[in-house]
Amino acid sequence: MKPYRGPGILTKAVRLALLDWRTGFQPVRADSASRLSPRKRQAGSPSTKTGGTPVLLELLMIALALCGFAINLLLFIRHLAGGGIAGCGGGSACEEMLNSRWSQVMGVPVTVFGGLCYLVLIFALVGRVRRLLGICLGVIIGAAVWFVFVQAALVGRFCPWCMTAHAIGVIVTLSGMRLLATGGGVFPALGTIGSAAAISVSGIALMQVFGPLPVTHVISGMGRAANVRSAAVHARGSGRKVEFDGGRRVYDVSALPHLGRPDAKRVMVEYFDYSCAACQRMSGYLDALLTKHPADICVVVLPVPLDRSCNHKLGTWEPDHPESCELARLAPALWRTKPDAFAKFHHVLLDNASASAARAAALRLVPLAELDAALRDPWIDELIQADINDWVSFSAETRNMPKLLISDKRILHGLPSGEADFIRVMEQELGL
């Protein structure tokens, strides 16, 4: 039987780690290092030969790593609690990215991995564990490359918090390359970091593209909105009435802007903003659902402009969406004037139309006098304020947009991970 060598291997690993510490990342042979006195080792340390440059780099990297960890922790808390942080409110690029399928890896938020990676990086810097440091830097820069690509090519918007974290990762990696080069040359450092980066990019990409789709939406009850009666403007009219929350919320389908047949078996109510990217994507999902179930689905569409010029309920952390109020007023005005053209105009507004372009599109459908008369109708402002108040009451659990009333006490907040997932969830909820 071979003798057990475990303690000897462990001792050697610890001795090599301590050697990295005491030589300031200088490549020193283990056999000769054991014969050097501490004074000689200190004399050969680059921290004294170069005026303390490696020490300054270490301090800079630790400070940046703490900032990176703090951002990941903040975004993770936001994921758990659903609270608001500056620039990450309803309809923002930050919200869209953090609630997308790309925010998780195998069901775990990427912020968990990011925070852990920065903690390991700090450990490697404090302990001066050269080999672990190179691996951490490679993982960090690889993840940054992948998620910048995701935001640029797949999401089409950039989350400011995410991009700040990636910028920190790039600076940390460049500083780490400089630090490692002082001890053993730039090419070994590039080899370690490059290999780890390649594994990081390919691993994350494969797991996110081919792994199980994460749950990126929330379906809840009425919460604080329960037992609150809807505004009279929603129920006003002589058409078909649909009820939610045990009859406390009533909507007249024929009097309100809607997509699909008003006599459909199931009627849902969507609260959305025309300039919200997630809401624009939801429009495509709803179109696919209506195409698949034309006789079963009708969607009442109620605009909630995320624009402080008419929406005074926005939180201070939530981004402003300029011109949303004008878009929100034009849509019901055209509905009142020419209902048959509403679906076409609705999709024009969702295609990132400016207020001037939207008005021009409306004038191609209805005469100027009729449109101006409709815009002067106080019903429009009453409807928009009622929609805003409902959005606030539905947002006790999460501010995610859009919000879709599915059935009596069921609300969908945000977006499922894809069109097929949305259709599956809706068919399950509605019994289709």
MOHU-V360924 format. One line per field, one symbol per residue. phi: phi as a letter, one per 20 degrees, with the letter a starting at -180 (. if undefined). psi: psi as a letter, one per 40 degrees, with the letter a starting at -180 (. if undefined). burial: I if it has 9 or more other ideal C-beta (glycine too) atoms within 8 Angstrom, else O. A space follows every 10 residues. Layout:
phi->???
psi->???
burial->???
This chain:
phi->.fffdggfff fffffffffg ffdlmffcff ffffeefgff fffefffefd mnggffffff ffffffffff ffffffffff emfecgmceg meffffffde feecclndgf ffffffffff ffffffeleg fffffgffff fffffffffg ffddenbdff ffffffffff ffffffffff ffdbnfffff ffffffffff ffffffffed ffffeddcdc eflfffmdff ffffefpdef dccclmnfdc ceffedgbdn efeffccdcd dbcfdeffff ffgfffffff ffcfedcccf ddfcfecffc deefffeefe dgmfffffef ffffgfebgf efgffgffff elffffffff ffffdcfgff fffffeffgf ffffffffff gffeefebeg deccfebgcd cedndffaff fffffffffe me
psi->hiiheddddd dddddddddd deefehhhhd dddeeiiddd dddehddddf fedddddddd dddddddddd dddddddddd deiiihefah eidddddeei deeihfehhd dddddddddd ddddddefgd dddddddddd dddddddddd dddddeihhd dddddddddd dddddddddd dddeiddddd dddddddddd ddddddddde iihiheihhi adbeeiehii idddehieah hiiiffedhh hhddeihiha heeidhhihh hihdehdddd dddddddddd ddgdedhihh hhhghfhede heehidehii gieddddddd dddddddgdd edddddddde ffiidddddd ddeediiddd dddddehedd dddddddddd dddeeddieh iihhhdadfh hhhahieidd ddddddddde f.
burial->OOOOOOOOOO OOOOIIIOII OIIIIIOIOI OOIOOIOOOO IIOIIIIOOI OOIIOOIIOI IIOIIIIIIO IIIIIIIIIO OIOIIOIIII IIIIIIIIII IIIIIOOOII IIIIIOIIII IIIIIOOIII OIIIIIIIII IIIIIIIIII IIOOIOIOII IIIIIIOIII IIIOIIIIII IIIIOOOIII OIIIIIIIII IOOIIIIIOO IOOIOIIIII OIIOIIOIOI OOIIIOOOIO IIIIIOOIII IIIIOIIIII OIOIOIIIII IIIIIIIIII IIIIIIOIII OOOIOIIIII IIIIIIIOOI IOOIOOIIOO IOIIIIIIII IIIIIIIIOO IIOOIIIIII OOIOIOOIIO IIIOIIOOOI IOOIIOIOII IIIIOIIIII IOIIIOOOII IIIIIIIOII IIIIIIIOOO IIIOIIIOII OO
